């Protein structure tokens, strides 16, 4: 695993909460630090500005004014100051209401700040009481001097109070901001976390989950795109799955067809090999008979050769006929067919064969049942079905032909008593040369092509066909369109 993969997982919600909270914490800490350093100086500057303003007003009052002392006293009280005014010779003209240094003790000054008009600020400290005062010394227009005192401790106390208030409000603002960030990050990251869950499920080929689309911003657009991609991938995978199933079916079908081709070649070879061997053997025998003058035996051998040749010819003709049907090159000459008469004609033509085998034949097709199809080919279907029934009739040896109205078609069914067809053979009996009994008996002149021809003819007509086992026997059926 890479170094990156070893890192502990942290959700985007936690990461965003911590990052935004840290930025706000740094901002509030910066404000608090600035307040601690700047507020005392700001309050001092504001106090100096106020003292200058009081000086400017007092400098505009004439000492001859009867209310001079009263006015100055009002300014003292209004601004929480103590003012001393001296004449040019140093004689006190007005003494402040607070005797700031009346108790004596050592006094020191610091932070001398000279002003441009000859005035200056100092900070005086009473070493006995440890009280500090901001003092403004300035000359007056009439030649005297003014000293304005403001208690430095009060200024610092106001600054500290402001710092305390600012700190408290900053902490409260931080707590409110953290609470806001918590809910905001939850709301902001909820769709992102949902996207992560949905895409994780998509990686596991689960497309059932969908992102919630709210609003009209980029996140909503991304959610909608993920949903569209999920639907598209789901449809694509389903399509690929269906095509894969179809491909597997096609491969299996191809294997089946390949097996059928091999079996077909094997069966044709077998069917031709036997008569060819017989013909060759009897030809050699006939030649020997002729050489010895045994003409009667030679004639018998020739009859056998002719019989085998006819069988080979019948096989070739059936193969050619089946090939034409399956190639689609044969056209259907549809005509109105009397189905009962067609069955009855075949029964009469083969009555001796059925009587010799003890078969009871019943034609239950009613009069007036007409189908629409190629008469020659439909006759071939009926002949193959009944011929097959004669070959397999057993037990009661009953063959019954019936008709049924199934909508647009009549369903003709040929039933014979006898053994059932095994389930594994039901779908295979329509394959060329396939025999359910597995015997390759040629005594009846059958090659296993009859049902293949039936299948091809029915496909040419676009009608269904089939077989099923029933009580005491087997039923073969085919549909034919109704005649007008």
C-alpha positions in Angstrom: 0.0 0.0 0.0 1.3 3.5 -0.8 2.1 6.1 1.8 -1.0 8.0 0.7 -3.2 5.0 1.2 -1.9 4.6 4.8 -3.2 8.0 5.9 -6.1 7.9 8.3 -9.4 8.7 6.6 -11.0 12.1 7.5 -14.4 12.9 6.1 -14.8 16.1 4.1 -17.4 17.3 6.6 -14.9 17.1 9.5 -12.1 18.6 7.3 -14.2 21.5 6.2 -15.5 22.2 9.8 -11.9 22.2 11.2 -10.5 24.3 8.4 -13.2 27.0 8.4 -13.3 27.0 12.2 -9.5 27.4 12.3 -9.7 30.4 10.0 -12.3 32.1 12.1 -10.4 31.3 15.3 -7.2 32.8 13.9 -9.2 35.9 12.8 -10.8 36.4 16.3 -7.4 35.8 18.0 -5.9 38.4 15.7 -8.6 40.9 16.7 -8.1 40.2 20.4 -4.3 40.7 20.1 -4.8 43.9 18.2 -7.3 45.1 20.9 -4.9 44.3 23.7 -2.2 46.3 22.1 -4.1 49.1 20.5 -7.1 49.9 22.7 -5.1 51.5 25.6 -3.3 53.7 23.1 -6.5 54.5 21.3 -8.2 55.5 24.6 -5.2 57.6 25.6 -5.3 59.4 22.2 -9.0 60.0 22.5 -8.5 61.5 26.0 -5.7 63.7 24.7 -8.0 64.9 22.0 -10.7 65.7 24.5 -8.2 67.6 26.8 -7.1 69.7 23.8 -10.7 70.5 23.0 -11.3 71.6 26.7 -8.1 73.7 26.5 -9.3 75.4 23.3 -12.7 76.3 24.9 -11.1 77.6 28.1 -8.6 79.6 26.2 -11.4 81.4 24.6 -12.9 82.5 28.0 -11.7 85.8 29.4 -10.4 85.8 33.0 -12.5 89.0 33.5 -15.7 87.0 33.0 -17.7 87.0 36.3 -18.6 83.4 35.7 -15.0 82.3 34.8 -14.5 79.9 37.7 -18.0 78.6 37.4 -17.6 77.8 33.7 -14.3 76.1 34.2 -15.7 74.0 37.1 -18.6 72.9 34.8 -16.0 71.7 32.2 -14.1 69.9 34.9 -17.2 67.9 36.0 -18.5 67.3 32.5 -15.2 65.8 31.3 -14.0 64.2 34.6 -11.0 66.5 34.6 -9.1 68.6 37.1 -7.9 71.9 35.8 -5.3 74.4 37.3 -4.8 77.8 35.8 -1.9 80.1 36.6 -1.2 83.7 35.7 1.9 84.6 33.9 3.7 85.3 37.2 2.8 81.8 38.5 0.0 83.0 40.7 -2.9 80.5 40.8 -6.0 81.8 39.0 -8.1 78.7 39.4 -7.4 75.6 41.3 -9.0 72.3 40.4 -11.7 70.8 42.5 -9.6 67.7 43.2 -6.4 68.3 45.1 -4.6 65.5 43.3 -1.2 65.9 45.0 -2.3 67.4 48.3 -1.0 64.5 50.3 2.5 65.1 49.2 5.0 62.4 48.4 7.4 61.9 45.6 6.1 62.6 42.1 7.7 61.4 38.9 6.9 62.2 35.3 7.3 60.1 32.1 6.2 60.0 28.5 6.9 63.6 27.7 5.0 64.5 24.5 5.7 67.9 23.1 2.9 69.6 21.1 3.6 72.1 18.2 2.1 75.2 20.0 4.4 74.9 23.0 2.1 72.6 24.9 3.0 69.1 26.0 1.7 66.0 27.7 3.2 64.3 30.6 2.3 61.3 32.8 2.8 62.2 36.5 3.0 59.4 39.0 2.4 59.8 42.7 4.9 57.3 44.1 3.0 57.3 47.5 -0.4 56.4 46.1 0.9 54.9 42.8 -1.7 57.0 41.0 -1.0 58.1 37.5 -2.3 61.2 35.7 -2.2 62.4 32.2 -1.4 66.1 32.3 -1.7 68.6 29.6 0.5 71.7 29.9 -0.4 74.6 27.6 0.0 78.4 27.4 -3.1 80.6 27.5 -3.8 83.6 25.3 -3.7 86.1 28.1 -0.2 85.0 29.1 -1.0 82.4 31.7 -0.7 78.7 31.7 -3.2 75.8 32.1 -2.7 72.4 33.5 -5.4 69.8 32.7 -5.3 66.5 34.7 -7.0 63.2 33.7 -6.6 60.1 35.8 -4.6 57.6 33.8 -5.9 54.7 35.8 -9.5 55.6 34.6 -8.3 55.7 31.0 -6.7 52.3 31.4 -9.7 50.9 33.2 -12.0 52.0 30.4 -9.6 50.5 27.9 -9.5 47.2 29.9 -13.3 47.2 30.1 -13.4 47.6 26.3 -10.9 44.8 25.9 -12.9 42.6 28.2 -16.2 43.4 26.4 -14.5 42.8 23.0 -13.0 39.5 24.2 -16.3 38.3 25.6 -18.2 39.3 22.4 -15.4 37.7 20.3 -15.7 34.4 22.3 -19.5 34.5 21.9 -19.1 35.2 18.2 -16.6 32.3 17.9 -19.1 29.9 19.6 -21.9 31.2 17.4 -19.6 30.8 14.3 -18.7 27.3 15.3 -22.3 26.4 15.7 -23.1 28.0 12.3 -20.2 26.2 10.7 -21.3 22.9 12.1 -24.8 23.2 10.6 -23.5 24.8 7.4 -20.8 22.1 6.8 -23.5 19.4 7.4 -25.7 21.0 4.8 -22.9 21.8 2.4 -21.2 18.4 2.6 -24.4 16.3 2.7 -24.7 16.1 -1.1 -20.9 15.5 -1.4 -21.0 12.6 1.0 -24.1 11.2 -0.8 -22.2 11.5 -4.1 -19.3 9.5 -2.5 -21.7 6.8 -1.3 -23.4 6.6 -4.7 -20.1 6.5 -6.7 -18.8 3.8 -4.2 -21.9 1.7 -4.9 -21.5 2.4 -8.7 -18.0 0.9 -8.4 -19.6 -2.2 -7.0 -22.1 -2.3 -10.0 -25.0 -1.2 -7.8 -26.9 1.6 -9.5 -30.0 1.6 -7.3 -28.9 4.6 -5.2 -29.3 8.2 -6.5 -27.9 11.6 -5.5 -30.4 14.2 -4.2 -30.7 17.2 -6.6 -31.5 20.4 -4.8 -31.0 23.9 -6.0 -29.4 25.1 -9.2 -25.7 25.4 -8.4 -22.7 23.4 -9.5 -23.1 20.7 -6.8 -26.7 20.1 -8.0 -25.5 19.9 -11.6 -22.8 17.4 -10.5 -25.4 15.4 -8.6 -27.7 15.3 -11.7 -24.7 14.3 -13.9 -23.8 11.4 -11.5 -27.4 10.3 -11.6 -27.4 10.4 -15.4 -24.1 8.6 -15.6 -25.5 6.0 -13.2 -28.6 5.4 -15.4 -26.5 5.4 -18.5 -24.0 2.8 -17.0 -26.9 0.7 -15.7 -28.5 0.7 -19.1 -25.2 -0.1 -20.8 -24.4 -2.9 -18.4 -27.9 -4.3 -18.8 -27.5 -4.1 -22.6 -24.1 -5.7 -22.4 -25.5 -8.4 -20.1 -28.3 -9.1 -22.6 -25.9 -9.2 -25.5 -23.6 -11.4 -23.5 -26.5 -13.8 -22.8 -27.4 -13.6 -26.5 -23.7 -14.2 -27.5 -23.6 -17.3 -25.2 -26.8 -18.5 -26.7 -25.4 -17.9 -30.2 -22.2 -19.7 -29.3 -24.3 -22.6 -27.8 -26.5 -22.5 -30.9 -23.4 -22.6 -33.1 -22.1 -25.6 -31.2 -25.4 -27.3 -31.6 -25.5 -26.5 -35.3 -21.9 -27.7 -35.6 -22.9 -31.0 -33.9 -26.0 -31.2 -36.1 -23.8 -30.8 -39.2 -21.4 -33.4 -38.0 -24.3 -35.8 -37.2 -25.9 -35.0 -40.5 -22.7 -35.9 -42.4 -22.3 -39.0 -40.3 -25.9 -40.0 -40.8 -25.8 -39.4 -44.6 -22.6 -41.3 -44.8 -24.2 -44.2 -42.9 -27.4 -44.2 -44.9 -25.4 -44.2 -48.2 -22.7 -46.5 -47.0 -25.0 -49.4 -46.4 -26.8 -49.5 -49.8 -23.5 -48.8 -51.6 -21.9 -51.8 -49.8 -25.0 -53.9 -50.6 -25.0 -52.9 -54.2 -21.3 -53.6 -54.6 -21.6 -57.0 -52.9 -24.5 -58.0 -55.0 -23.0 -56.7 -58.2 -19.9 -58.8 -57.6 -22.2 -61.7 -56.8 -24.4 -61.2 -59.9 -21.2 -61.1 -62.0 -20.1 -64.4 -60.6 -23.5 -65.9 -61.2 -23.5 -64.8 -64.8 -20.0 -66.2 -65.2 -21.2 -69.6 -63.9 -24.4 -69.4 -65.9 -26.7 -69.2 -62.9 -29.0 -66.6 -64.4 -31.9 -67.0 -61.9 -29.6 -66.1 -59.0 -28.1 -63.3 -61.0 -31.6 -61.9 -61.7 -32.4 -62.1 -58.0 -29.2 -60.2 -57.1 -30.1 -57.6 -59.7 -33.5 -57.1 -58.1 -31.9 -56.4 -54.8 -29.5 -53.9 -56.4 -32.5 -52.1 -58.0 -34.3 -52.0 -54.6 -31.3 -50.5 -52.9 -30.8 -48.0 -55.7 -34.4 -46.9 -55.3 -33.8 -46.4 -51.6 -30.7 -44.3 -52.3 -32.7 -42.3 -54.8 -35.5 -41.7 -52.3 -33.0 -40.5 -49.7 -31.3 -38.1 -52.2 -34.7 -36.8 -53.3 -35.7 -36.2 -49.7 -32.4 -34.4 -48.9 -32.8 -32.2 -51.9 -36.4 -31.4 -51.0 -35.4 -30.6 -47.4 -32.5 -28.4 -48.6 -34.8 -26.4 -50.8 -37.3 -25.8 -48.0 -34.6 -24.7 -45.6 -32.9 -22.5 -48.1 -36.1 -20.4 -48.6 -36.0 -20.8 -52.3 -39.4 -22.6 -52.4 -42.5 -20.5 -52.8 -45.8 -21.4 -51.2 -48.7 -21.6 -53.6 -51.5 -21.1 -51.1 -54.9 -22.7 -52.0 -58.1 -23.6 -50.2 -57.7 -27.2 -48.9 -60.4 -29.6 -47.7 -58.5 -31.0 -44.7 -60.9 -33.9 -44.0 -60.7 -35.1 -47.6 -56.9 -34.8 -47.5 -56.7 -37.0 -44.4 -59.3 -39.5 -45.8 -57.4 -39.9 -49.1 -54.2 -40.9 -47.3 -56.1 -43.3 -45.0 -57.5 -45.0 -48.1 -54.2 -45.2 -49.9 -52.6 -46.9 -46.8 -55.6 -48.9 -45.6 -54.0 -52.2 -46.4 -50.8 -51.3 -44.5 -52.8 -50.3 -41.5 -55.0 -53.4 -41.7 -51.9 -55.6 -41.9 -50.6 -54.0 -38.7 -54.0 -54.2 -36.9 -54.3 -50.4 -36.7 -57.6 -48.7 -36.2 -57.7 -45.3 -38.0 -60.3 -42.6 -37.0 -60.7 -39.4 -38.9 -62.6 -36.9 -36.6 -62.1 -33.8 -38.8 -65.5 -32.4 -39.5 -66.8 -31.6 -42.9 -66.4 -28.0 -43.9 -63.0 -27.5 -42.3 -60.9 -25.7 -44.9 -57.3 -24.5 -44.6 -55.2 -22.2 -46.7 -51.8 -23.4 -47.8 -49.8 -25.3 -50.4 -51.8 -28.5 -51.0 -48.8 -30.6 -52.0 -46.8 -29.5 -49.0 -49.6 -29.7 -46.5 -50.4 -33.2 -47.8 -46.7 -34.1 -47.2 -47.1 -32.8 -43.5 -50.2 -35.0 -43.0 -48.6 -38.0 -44.7 -45.4 -37.8 -42.6 -47.4 -37.4 -39.4 -49.7 -40.4 -40.1 -46.8 -42.5 -41.5 -44.9 -41.8 -38.3 -48.0 -42.8 -36.3 -48.3 -46.1 -38.2 -44.7 -46.9 -37.4 -45.0 -46.2 -33.7 -48.6 -47.3 -33.0 -48.6 -49.9 -30.2 -50.9 -51.3 -27.6 -54.5 -50.5 -28.6 -53.0 -49.5 -32.0 -55.3 -46.5 -32.5 -54.6 -43.5 -34.7 -57.0 -40.6 -34.4 -56.9 -37.3 -36.4 -58.7 -34.3 -34.9 -59.1 -30.6 -35.6 -59.4 -27.6 -33.3 -60.3 -24.0 -33.9 -57.5 -21.9 -32.4 -58.4 -18.4 -33.7 -56.9 -17.6 -37.1 -55.9 -21.2 -37.6 -57.1 -24.8 -37.4 -54.9 -27.1 -35.3 -54.7 -30.6 -36.8 -53.6 -33.3 -34.3 -52.5 -36.9 -35.2 -52.7 -39.1 -32.1 -51.4 -42.7 -31.8 -51.3 -45.1 -28.9 -47.9 -46.4 -27.9 -44.8 -45.5 -26.0 -44.2 -41.9 -24.9 -41.3 -39.9 -26.4 -38.6 -39.2 -23.8 -38.3 -35.7 -22.6 -34.7 -35.4 -23.8 -35.9 -36.4 -27.3 -38.8 -34.0 -27.6 -36.8 -31.1 -29.1 -34.5 -33.3 -31.1 -36.9 -35.3 -33.2 -37.2 -32.5 -35.7 -33.5 -32.7 -36.5 -32.6 -34.5 -39.7 -31.8 -38.3 -39.3 -32.7 -38.2 -35.6 -34.5 -41.3 -34.4 -35.8 -41.4 -30.8 -35.5 -45.2 -30.7 -31.8 -44.9 -31.7 -32.2 -47.9 -34.0 -31.1 -47.5 -37.6 -33.7 -49.9 -39.0 -34.1 -49.5 -42.7 -36.8 -52.1 -43.2 -39.6 -49.4 -43.5 -37.6 -47.2 -45.8 -37.5 -44.4 -43.2 -34.4 -42.2 -43.0 -35.4 -39.8 -40.1 -36.1 -36.9 -42.5 -39.9 -36.8 -42.3 -40.2 -34.6 -39.2 -37.4 -32.3 -40.5 -39.4 -31.8 -43.7 -42.6 -31.1 -41.6 -40.6 -28.4 -39.6 -39.3 -26.8 -42.8 -42.8 -26.8 -44.4 -44.5 -25.2 -41.4 -41.8 -22.5 -41.2 -42.5 -21.8 -44.9 -46.2 -21.3 -44.0 -45.4 -19.3 -40.9 -47.4 -21.7 -38.7 -46.6 -23.5 -35.5 -46.1 -27.2 -34.9 -45.2 -29.5 -32.1 -45.6 -32.8 -30.2 -46.6 -33.8 -26.7 -47.1 -37.0 -24.7 -50.7 -37.7 -23.7 -52.6 -40.5 -22.0 -51.6 -43.8 -23.6 -49.8 -42.3 -26.5 -48.3 -39.3 -28.4 -49.9 -36.4 -30.3 -48.3 -34.5 -33.1 -49.9 -31.3 -34.2 -49.6 -28.5 -36.8 -51.5 -25.3 -37.5 -52.9 -24.2 -40.8 -54.5 -20.9 -41.6 -58.2 -20.9 -42.1 -59.4 -21.0 -45.7 -61.8 -18.3 -46.9 
